[in-house]
Amino acid sequence: LLSIEGAPPVADCINAGLLPITVELCSSDTSLEIRFEALWSLTNIASGTSEQTRALVDAGGAAAFVEALSSQSEHVVEQAVWGIGNVAGDCAEMRDVILSMGCVEKLCDINASMDNGKLTFKRNLAWTFSNLVRGRPAPDFEVVRPVLQHLAQAIQIAEDHELLADICWGLSYLTDGSNDRIQVALDVGILSNSGLMRALNCGNAAVHQPALRVVGNIVSGDDLQTEAVLRAGFLEHVPSLLKSTKGTVQKEVAWAVSNILAGTSEQIQQVMDANGIDHLVNFVLEHPNYTAVHKEICWCLANMTSGGTPVQMATLVQKQGLEALAVFLPVQEGNVRKTALTAIHNISRDMEKLHSVKPSTHDIWGQMKTSLLQIVEAEEESEVESALFILEHLPPLLGIEGEDAAGPGTTTSAPSPVGDDCYKVSIRVGRKGQPWGLALVDEALNVKAVEGSLIHSYNSTDPDPKAVDGDRVVAVDGVAGLGPELHRMLAKKLQDLPEQSADAADGEGGEGITVCLTLKTTESLLL
C-alpha cells in the first residue's frame, strides 16, 4: 500500500497506529525478508510530509534505519541507507537528529567496502551522503567531515552521470564555507587525478552544475586555493561550458570565473591568456537580452577592473569590454548598473596612466554617452558621481574630442576664462552645511566641481557679498557655453532643490542669491 505512486495512504497507516508495530518489525530478531519489507514501509513514510517524517522519527524509525546498517544483508543495508536519506532530506532538524545517531561512521565503512558494489547501491549511498551534508544551517562540519574524504575519492573513479551528480552536489555543500573548510577539501585530494575536471567534461549538464558549484566555492577562497583550481586546468573548460544549452550551467561557470577575476593580477592574466575574457564579452554581445548569466559576467568584468593592471584594462577595451559593459547600463535589476558603472569608472581611472588606448570601435561612445546622461538626469546619488567621472575622463582616452565627447545637444563653447584653469560662472551659493547641487564645467564641458565643492574665490558687484571663501556650491543657475540638453538637466536639478539663502543657517528664509564667482579648478575641486 505504501508503495502506491501518487497518493500512498501514509496518513492512514500512521493514524491506525501501525508505526510502532512496523518499527518493531525492523529489529534484528525478525527474519531478513520481514525486516526488509518493514524498512521499505518506513522508507516510504519518511518520503511523506515533514509531519509524517517527524512522527516516524518519534516512533524510533530513524534509529531503526541506523541499526539496520549493521546487517549482513546487502538488501537490508541498502534499504536502510535509502531511509536515512529520506529522513535527512526532510529538513535540517531531522538531518541533525539522524546525524546524532552515529550514522556517518557506519555509512563511510559501507562506502569503503563497496568497490565492486552494484551501481544502484552506489547511487543511493551518494544521494544519502548529499542529503546528510546539505541544508541551512549547515551541519556540524566535524560530524560530516569524514564524508568529504569519501566523496573526494569517489569522484576520481565514478563514471556514471547520476552517481557523479550526487557526488558533486555533496562536495558542493561541503566546500561552501570558510577558507579552512575549502583547505580541508583540497588536503583530502578533491582536485587529485583530475576527477572534478573530468566531471566538467562529461557532457551532462546535470553533472556540470554541481561540479561548477564546487569549483566556484574553491576559487572563492584565498589566492593559493584559487591557484590550485587554475593548475588543475579549469580554464580550458570555460568555452564549452559557456555554450551549454542550460542557463544554470552558464551562470555557474560565469560565477566561478568572476571569483578567479577577483584574485591577483597574475590570475587575471591567466584568464586573459586562456581567452576567457573574449568568451565572456562575446557572450554578452551575442546574447544582448539580459539574463542571470549576464549579471555574473558583469561581475566578472567589474572584478577584473578592480584588481587588473592598466595594461590589462587597455586590453579589455580592445577586446570590446566597454561594449559589453554598456549593455548593462540600462539594466534596472539589483546593483547591475552600479556594478557596470564602477567597472567603467575603474577603466577610465586606470587608463589615464597610459594616456590613451586604441578602442575596438568608436561606435560605443554614442550609446554609452546616452546612457550616462540618462543616469545623471535620474539623479540616483550612488551612481551620478561615477557617471560624471566617466563623461569627463573616458572620451579623451578613447581619442574622442569636441562635439563627439559632449552630451547630446551640447556645444563646446567655453565659459568666460579668467586665468589658467579658472572660469567665471553664475551660480547660487549657500553657507556650509546647507544643501547644494551641481556645479561647474570647464571649456570642454568636463565637470570640475560637483556637489559639495568648496568655493575657491568669488567676484561680486554686490556691495555686501553674501558668499565667502569656504562656502559650498548650491546649484547652477546658468553657465556660459552650456548646450540646451545639459542645461535642461542642470535646471531640473535646480528646480528640485529647496531655495536656500545665505542666512538660512540662522533660520531665515529667502530666495537665495546669485553672484559671479571665479572657481579655480584646483585638485580639491576635482572628482
C-alpha positions, -999 to 999 in steps of 0.1 A, spaced: 0 0 0 28 25 9 44 19 -24 14 31 -44 25 60 -66 7 93 -64 -10 92 -30 1 63 -8 -20 61 24 8 72 47 -15 93 70 -40 64 73 -12 40 84 0 64 110 -35 72 123 -41 34 125 -12 31 149 9 10 126 42 30 130 53 14 163 44 -21 150 64 -15 118 94 -2 137 94 -33 160 95 -55 129 127 -38 118 147 -54 147 174 -79 140 153 -106 157 129 -108 127 136 -127 95 155 -108 68 125 -108 45 102 -92 71 128 -68 82 135 -57 46 97 -52 40 93 -32 73 123 -10 64 108 -4 30 75 7 46 93 31 69 113 45 40 80 53 22 66 70 53 99 91 55 92 103 20 59 119 31 53 153 47 75 168 74 49 160 100 49 123 89 87 122 89 87 136 124 62 110 135 84 83 121 115 97 140 95 100 172 84 64 169 120 52 166 121 48 128 153 67 123 171 47 150 158 15 132 174 27 100 208 33 117 207 0 135 200 -18 102 232 -5 87 250 -33 107 230 -60 90 249 -87 70 222 -85 43 230 -61 14 194 -56 7 186 -46 42 215 -22 44 206 -6 11 170 -1 22 183 15 55 206 38 35 176 49 15 155 55 46 183 76 62 185 97 30 148 104 32 149 115 68 180 137 63 164 153 32 133 164 51 148 194 69 179 205 88 164 195 121 157 159 111 191 158 94 208 167 127 187 142 146 198 113 125 234 125 123 234 125 161 227 87 160 262 80 146 252 71 110 281 88 93 308 64 105 287 34 95 279 48 61 316 56 55 325 20 64 299 7 40 312 30 12 348 18 18 338 -18 12 318 -11 -20 345 -10 -47 326 -37 -66 291 -30 -53 262 -26 -76 256 8 -92 222 14 -78 236 10 -42 264 34 -50 240 59 -63 218 55 -33 247 60 -9 260 91 -27 225 106 -26 222 99 11 256 114 18 245 145 -2 213 149 20 233 145 52 256 174 44 231 198 28 207 224 42 207 256 63 220 259 88 248 237 77 256 206 98 285 205 122 315 202 99 334 179 122 305 155 123 303 152 85 340 158 77 346 120 70 320 122 42 343 147 24 372 123 21 349 95 8 333 117 -18 366 132 -29 378 96 -35 346 86 -52 348 113 -78 381 100 -90 366 68 -103 329 74 -108 318 74 -145 280 71 -141 265 105 -146 237 101 -120 263 90 -95 287 118 -104 259 144 -100 251 133 -64 288 132 -55 293 167 -69 263 180 -50 276 166 -18 311 181 -24 294 215 -32 277 216 1 309 206 20 330 232 2 305 260 8 320 279 37 352 293 52 387 290 37 396 265 63 368 242 51 380 247 15 415 238 25 403 205 41 387 196 8 420 204 -11 440 184 15 419 153 10 425 154 -27 393 169 -42 414 180 -72 436 150 -75 437 128 -106 415 153 -125 383 137 -112 365 171 -108 378 183 -142 366 151 -159 331 158 -144 332 192 -162 339 174 -194 314 146 -192 288 163 -215 260 161 -190 245 194 -177 231 176 -146 267 170 -136 282 203 -148 261 224 -125 271 209 -92 307 204 -104 309 241 -113 295 249 -79 324 230 -63 349 249 -84 332 283 -77 333 275 -39 371 267 -40 380 298 -61 360 320 -36 388 311 -11 422 326 -9 447 332 -38 465 299 -32 433 279 -33 423 297 -65 457 288 -79 451 251 -72 420 252 -95 439 270 -122 467 244 -121 440 217 -124 431 231 -158 397 246 -151 400 275 -177 402 251 -206 366 240 -199 352 275 -198 344 280 -235 324 248 -239 305 253 -206 295 289 -216 280 273 -247 258 250 -227 222 249 -235 214 252 -198 214 287 -184 221 273 -149 254 259 -162 263 292 -180 255 311 -148 277 288 -126 307 290 -149 305 328 -151 302 329 -113 333 307 -110 353 329 -134 342 360 -115 358 346 -84 390 340 -102 390 375 -116 386 388 -80 421 374 -74 456 387 -83 466 404 -115 486 373 -124 454 352 -121 435 378 -142 463 374 -168 458 336 -168 421 341 -176 431 365 -204 457 342 -218 431 314 -219 408 338 -239 384 337 -210 376 375 -214 370 371 -251 344 344 -244 327 364 -217 325 395 -238 313 377 -268 286 360 -248 272 394 -238 274 409 -273 259 378 -290 231 375 -264 221 411 -256 188 401 -238 196 403 -201 196 371 -181 211 359 -148 242 349 -168 248 385 -178 247 395 -142 276 372 -133 295 383 -164 290 419 -153 307 409 -120 335 392 -140 344 424 -158 340 445 -126 362 423 -106 388 424 -134 388 462 -134 392 462 -97 423 441 -95 438 444 -130 467 465 -142 463 495 -165 476 474 -194 450 447 -187 423 475 -187 435 487 -221 434 451 -234 399 447 -220 389 478 -240 405 464 -272 385 432 -266 352 452 -267 349 452 -229 334 486 -229 308 475 -255 299 446 -231 297 469 -201 275 494 -220 249 466 -223 244 467 -186 239 505 -182 202 504 -189 196 474 -166 175 482 -136 178 449 -117 197 450 -84 231 466 -85 239 455 -121 240 491 -135 260 503 -105 285 475 -109 289 483 -146 294 520 -138 321 510 -112 339 489 -138 338 517 -165 349 542 -138 379 519 -130 388 516 -166 387 554 -171 408 559 -140 435 533 -147 438 540 -184 448 576 -176 481 561 -166 485 550 -202 473 584 -215 454 568 -244 443 535 -257 430 523 -291 394 512 -287 379 483 -306 353 507 -321 343 543 -318 306 535 -321 303 525 -285 307 561 -271 274 573 -285 255 545 -269 274 548 -236 271 586 -235 233 585 -239 230 560 -210 254 580 -188 235 613 -193 202 595 -185 218 583 -153 229 618 -144 194 630 -151 178 603 -130 199 617 -101 205 584 -83 230 596 -58 251 564 -57 255 564 -95 258 601 -105 293 606 -94 307 576 -114 287 587 -145 301 622 -143 336 609 -138 333 587 -169 318 615 -190 348 637 -182 377 612 -183 369 584 -208 364 603 -241 399 618 -243 414 584 -235 395 569 -264 406 597 -287 371 612 -288 370 650 -287 348 680 -294 311 675 -301 315 637 -301 326 638 -265 299 663 -253 264 653 -243 236 653 -268 226 688 -278 256 705 -261 282 727 -275 319 731 -267 320 769 -263 338 779 -232 327 798 -201 344 831 -196 381 825 -188 397 844 -160 431 828 -158 448 794 -161 422 768 -152 399 795 -138 363 801 -151 338 827 -142 302 814 -139 269 824 -124 259 801 -96 239 801 -64 256 796 -32 248 789 4 265 786 37 284 755 48 261 727 59 232 736 37 220 716 7 240 721 -26 236 709 -61 256 705 -93 283 729 -103 310 737 -129 323 725 -162 355 736 -180 359 746 -216 353 711 -229 322 707 -207 341 683 -184 328 685 -148 354 701 -125 333 709 -94 304 689 -82 280 687 -53 298 700 -22 327 717 -39 342 745 -19 343 780 -34 379 789 -41 373 826 -46 345 849 -56 339 881 -75 307 900 -70 293 935 -77 271 932 -47 284 958 -21 275 934 6 286 899 -8 268 870 8 293 844 -3 328 840 12 357 816 7 347 782 21 311 783 11 298 754 -9 281 753 -43 243 750 -40 231 748 -76 239 760 -111 218 790 -123 235 793 -156 269 785 -171 282 801 -203 286 777 -231 262 750 -219 241 735 -246 203 731 -242 203 694 -232 229 696 -204 215 730 -193 180 714 -191 193 687 -168 210 712 -145 179 734 -145 158 704 -134 183 698 -106 178 734 -95 140 731 -95 142 701 -73 163 719 -47 148 739 -19 157 776 -21 185 785 3 196 819 14 230 829 27 212 834 61 195 800 61 218 787 87 203 813 110 168 801 103 158 830 80 142 822 47 150 837 13 152 831 -24 189 825 -25 214 848 -42 232 848 -75 268 860 -76 295 859 -102 322 835 -89 356 826 -100 364 789 -93 399 777 -97 399 740 -107 425 730 -81 429 694 -70 405 699 -42 377 706 -67 383 676 -89 362 645 -87 
